[in-house]
Amino acid sequence: MISLDLKTATEIIGGTLVGDSNPGAVFNGVSIDSRTACAGELFFAIRGANNDGHRFVPDAFARNVAGVVVESSRAAEFTEFTQVVAVADTTQALKELARKYRVDVGAVYVGITGSTGKTTVKEMIHHLLETAQKRSYASPGNFNNLFGLPLALLRMDRSVDFGVFELGISTPGEMDQLAPILEPTVAVITNISATHLEFLGSVDKVREEKLKLLSFLRAGGAAVAPADDRALMNAARDYGVSLVTFSGVIYSDADVKPSWAAIDNSNGQPTFEYDGRKICLKLFGMHQVENAMCALASCRALKVDVDIESLATFRMDRAGWRGEIERVSDMTLVLDYYNAGPASMRAGLETFLALELPQGAHKIAVLGDMLELGESTQREHEKIGEALARHEIGKKKKDSAMTALLTVGEHAVHISSAFDRERDSGETTLVTHCANSAEAGRALLKIVRPGDAVYFKASRGIKLEETVTILKGGAFKLN
């Protein structure tokens, strides 16, 4: 992580040392949250929409931080403290410190954006580089916004050769602020689909905003993009950068693609063949093959020879709730609720409904709101319900029908109502709508039985982990 004296940091961020502050004081790491600030860190007082970090400067000093960065207009409030740096804008100062540290470390950087799969692809690239004996760093969790990306960069060790980061955007112009902080050597676009429509308005606008990352590639860099998205490919070529393409489809014309792929319907885990090697991923869903191809294409763009077979040992240990499978009281729980959009919900349901269960076991889907879809919210939820009712999802398997469909939240009610409206008259699936995750947990306990499989999918704001906690807490009663 970053370690600097206060004088040097002050010069980098264009600040001024206040009062009797010691310019030689050294800090190790940075923080923007006084609740988790550690002794010796530099605390940035960020003024946000809901909280003003300046209110928590005394709390930060109580935790023995090495210094604080405040806005010049507020500096007079903190004359009782030493080790105070005043700047015009603390958010901009944080970004500038991260940018300079990124340059000083001098690693090769990968920037990943896209509608879905960013974290999985990031972790796969990190895993492949590590198994190739490269010193690699990957941003923790989903540190991918205007605050998360700088914090992730400043946590990076100076000794790394490769840094792999996510860039998550949801509003117009956000990529123009994020990408200059990183300036990647390889820019990765995982896919484009209906996400963040509340702020971006349309899938075309999503594509346009994500593609801006290519404008900030370092000289000689390369872009990685999905070959089967023609609109994206055409737009990417307009940037005039070197392209490495990928696909999860065997008949694609992509640079990186599997020669064969199949799903194990006993556990939902895919197996694929690439470069003569057959690899079984310990992940849920056929869409994970495309994520693996994206990661391998990224390593090709980096010109690093990696151990392809090491993907067989890859696990999402650092980022949970993305298709994890848990066995509880002889039940199979598929925990896929870190986030959700129409494309990822369809992909997860497709694999779930293809699972082959023991005789007498049932499939139950717990689907919550997909957030930030704007004016398309109702229709996108209805389309999921319609597709389920018409067996357009899971249609290839005779035993794909659900025993029960539970929907959770303000918008997911449109999934259940559309399912009810479109299903055949003889369809017996139990449909229940719940206002919140706690109510869903109680409803689930009434219908689930040992041997059943339950699929959980929703945006993070719905907190389906509360549903799972209630289910686990009452699971012993089901035996």
N, C-alpha and C positions, 0 to 999 in steps of 0.2 A: 504494500500500500504506500501511498504518498507519505513522505517524511521530509519536512522542510523547516527552516527557521522562519520566524514571523516576518522578518525584514524582506526576505526573498519573495515570500508569498504575497506580501503587500505590494511589492513592485509589479508582480505578475498580474494582479487583479486591478491595478491602478488605484490603490487605496491609500489611506493615510493612517499612521499609527496615532492613536488618541492618548493624550496625557502622558503618564509615566510608563507606558508599555515598554517592555523589554524586547528590542528587535532581535536579540539572539535566542529568544525562547524557541524551542523546537516542538512541533506538533507531529503526531503520527495518526494519520487518518482524519476523515471529516465526518460531520453529522449534520442533519437538519432537523432531528427529532430529539428534544431534550430528554424524553423519557428513556431513550436507548443510547444516549450519548455516553461515551466511555472516557475515562480519565486519559488525558493526553491528546484528545482529538481537538480539531478546530471546528467550532460550531458556527454554522451560517444561519442567521435569523432571516428566514424566508417569509415574506408577506404574501399569503395566498388568499383564495376566495373565502375560505371558512376560518382560517386561523392566521394570526400574525406572530411569527416566530420571535419578534422582539419582546413579547409578553413573557417568554420563557427563558430569556437570557439569565436571570438569577438562578433558575433551576439548573441550567447548563453549568454554571460556575459551581453550583452545589455538588455537581457530579465530577468536579475537578478537571474540566476541560482546560486545554492549554491556552485557549483564546477564543474570541468570538468575532464574527464579522457582522457589522450592522450597517444600516443605511445612514448616510451622512446627516440626513434631516432628523435622525433620531439619536445621534451620538451623544448629545447633551444629557440624555436620560441615564447614561451609564458611566458617568465620571467617577463614581465610587469604585468601579472595577478597574483592574489593570489588564493588559493583554487584549485591548479592543482595537479592531481595525474598522475604519469607516470607508464605505464605498458608495457610489451613486446608486447602484442597483445590486442587491445581494444575489439575486437569481442569475444575473449576467456574470457576476464575479465568480460564482460557482462553476458556470459553464466555461469561463475563460481559464480557470485553474485546471479543470479537467482536460481541456484542449491542449494546454501547455504540457501537462503531465503525459498525455498520449504521445506527443512529439518526443519528449525526453526519453520515454521508454523505448521508442523506436521499433516496436513489434510490427508484424504484418497483421492488418486488421480485416476482419470479416463483419460486414453489416447485413443483418437479416431483417427483411420486412415482408409483409404479406398479410392476407386476411386470416389464415389459419396455419397452424403447424410451426410457427416461428420458434417456440421454445423447444419443441421436439427436435427440429432440425439443428438448432443451436447446440443442444446437448449431444446429438449424434456427431456433429463435426468435432466438438471438443473431445469426445470419446475416441474418434478415429485418429485425431492428431496425437492424443496421449499414447495410444497403443502403437503409434509409429515412432515413439520415443522423442516426440517434440514437446517442448515446454509450452503448454497451452493454458489459457485462462478463458473462462466463459462467465458472462455476467450472471449474478445470482438471480434465481426466480424469474420474475418478469420486470426486472429493472430496465424499463425500455422507454420511459417518457422523458420529459424535459428535466426532471429531477433524478429519475432513476438511472438514466444513461451516464450523467456526470458522476454520480455516486459509484456506479459500477466501475467506471474507468479509474477512479481514485482509489478503489480497493485493489486494483491489479498490482501484482508484484513486478518490480522493475526487471526481473530476470526472464520474463516470458518471451517466447519467440512469436507466438500467435495469440491474438485476442479476438474472441468471438462474441459479438454483441447483437442484441435485438434492438430494432427501432420501431416502436409502436406509435402509430398516428391515428387520430380520430377527428381532427378538425383541419380545415383548409389552412395551408401555410405552415403547418407544424413540422413537416419534413424539412422545410427551409431553415428551421431553427435547430433541428436535431442533427441532420447529416453533417453540417460543418464541424460539429464537435468531434466526430469520429473520422471523417474522410477515409473510408475503407479502401483497401486494395482490391477486395472482392465484394461486390454488392449482390445479395441474394434476394430474389422475390419468390416466395414459396407458392403463392397462388393469389387470385383475385376473386372475391365473391361478395355477396350482399352482407357487409358488415359496416358499422358506423354510419349507416345511411341517415341517421338523425342529424348528423352534422355535415356530412359530405354530400348527401342528397341523392346520389345515384352510383351504380357500379362503375360507370364511366369515370366519375369524379374520384372514386376510390383508386382506380387504376392510374389516373393522372397524378394523384398525390403520391402514391407509392413509387411510381417511376421516377420521381424527382431525385430519388437516392442516386440514380445513375449519373446525375449532373455533378456529384461530389466525389466521384471515383478519383483516386490518385492516378497520376500518369502511369500508363502501362498496366492498369488494372483490368479486371474482367467482371462481367455480369453473369449471373446464373438465373435462368428463368424457365418456366414450364413450356415445353415445346407445343403442347396441345392447346394452349390458349392463344389462338391466332391473333386476336385483337391486341393482346399484350406483346406478343412477339413482334408484330408489325410496328408497334409504338416503340419498343425497345431498340429495334434496329435504327430508328430515326436518331437515336443518341450517338450512333457511330462508334460504339464500344465493342470490344471483343466479347462474344457471347458463348457460353457453354449451356446447352439445353438438357433438360431431363424429363422423364416421364415414368409413370408407374405402369404404363401399357406396353405390352410386348410388341405390338405392331406400329408403334409410333416411330417417327423419323428422328427422335431425339438422339443427342450425343451419348447420353447415359440412360439406359433403360434395362429392365430385366429381360432375359431370354425366356423366362418361364416364371409364373407366379400362381399360387393357390392359397386357399384359406383352410385352416383346420377347424372344422365346424364343431369340434368338441370343446374348443376353448377360445375360438375367435382370433387365433394368432396366425399371421401369414408367413408363408415360406416363399422365397424367390431364388432364382438362379441368376448370377451375374458373373461374367468373366470366368465361366466354368466352375464357379463355386456355388453351392447351395446353402442358403442361410435361413434359419428360422428365427424370426423376430419375437422377442418376449414382450410384445405389445399387442393391444387389442385393435383390430380393424384392418381391412385390406388397404385403406388409405395410407397406412404406415409404410407400405412399399414405396409409394411416391415420395414420402418424407426421406426414406433411406436413399433413394436415387438422387434427391436434391442434395443431401449431405455428401454423397460420393461425387456428384458433379462439382460441388464447392471445393472439395479436396483436389479435384482435377484442375480447377481454375487456380488453386494455390500452388499447383505443380508439386504436390507432395504425394509420394507413394504410400498408401495406407494398407493396413491389414483388413481386407474386406470381411473376412470371416469373423473378425472381432465384433461385428455387429450382432452376432448370435449371443453375445454376453451383455449387450447393452440393456440398461434398465434406466427408467426415469426416476432415479432415487432422489435427485435434487429438485424435482418439480412434480408434485403429485396431482392426483385427481384428473389425470389425462388418460383415461382408459385403463386404469388399474383394476385388476381382478382380485377380489377377496372372497375367501370361503368362510362363511359364518353359519354355524348350526346347520351344516349340510346345504346351505343356500349359496348360490353364486351371485355375488354383487359386482356389477361393472360400474366403477366410479369414474364418470366421464364429465364431471360438472365444474371443471376449472373455468370453462367459458363455453359459449355456444352461439352459433349462427346457423342459418338454414343449411349451408353446405355440410358443416361438421355434424349437425344433428341427423341429417339424412345418412351420412356415411356411417355413423355409429349405429343407427337403427338397422341399416342394411346388414351389418355383421351380426348384430345381436339377434335379429329375427332369423338368421340362418343357423344359429346354434342348434346342435342336436342334443336334446336332453333325454334323461332316462324316462321310460314310460311312466306316465302319471304326473310328471313334473310340468310346471307351467312357466310361461314367460310373462313378466309384468314390466311395463315401461312407465317410468316416472319422469315426466317431461315438464320443465319449468320455462319461464319466460326467456325469450331471446331478446336482449336489450339493445338499445341504440339503433333501431331500425327505422326510426322516424315515421314518415307517412306510410311506409310499407309494412308497418308492424302487424296490423291485423291480417293483411293478405298473406304475409310470409308464414304466420302461424297457421292460418287456414290451409295453406298448401301442404303443410306437414300432415295435418289431420286428413285431408283428402287423399293424399298419397298412401297413407296407412290404410284407410278404408277401402281403397281400390286395389290394394295389394301391389301398388307400384313400387313399394319398398319391401324387400324380402320376398318378392314374388316367385323367385326360383325354387323355393323350398316348400314342400307340401306341409311341413309342420311349423311354418313361420308365424302362424296366427298368435296374437297375444290373448292371454286369459283376461288381463286387466290393463287398462290405461288410466294412469293417474296424472292429472295436469295440475300445475302449481303456479299461482300468481295471476296478476291482472290480465296479462296478455295470453297466457297459455290456455285460457278458457276457450280461445278461438280454435285451438287444436282439437279439444274434445267436442266442441259444438260442430265443427266441420266433419269430424269422424262420425258423429251421430247422424248427421244429415246425409252423408254419402254412403254409409255402409249398407250392405244387403239386409233385407228384412230378416233373414235367418241368422245374422251375425250375433253371436252371444257374448262378445267381449264386454266385461264390466267396465263402465266408464264413470270415473269420479273426478270432480274438480275440487281442489282445495285452495283456500285463500292464501295459505303460507306453508312453509316447510314443516313446521311443528304439526299442523293439522294433517299434512300428508303422511308424516311418520305414524300418527295414530291410525289413520285410515289403512296404511300399508300393513300394520300389525294384524288387522282384522282379516286380511285375505291371503297373506303370504304363508307358505308352508315349506317344511324341509324338502330339499330337492329342487325348489323353484329357482329361477334366474331372474334377477331384477336389474334393469338398466336405468341409470340415473344420468340425466342430461339437462343442463340449464346454464344460463349465464351466472357469473359469480354472485351477482346481487341477490339471487334467490336463496342462497345459502342452503343448498341441498345437503350439505354435511350435517345439518341439524336433523334432517329426515333420517339420514343413515345412523346417526347417534341414537335416535329413538328406536330405530329398528334393532340395532345391536343390543341396546339395553333391555329390550323385551324378547330377544331371540331365544333365551333359555326357556321361555314359556311355550315355545312352539314345538319343542321336542317331546 
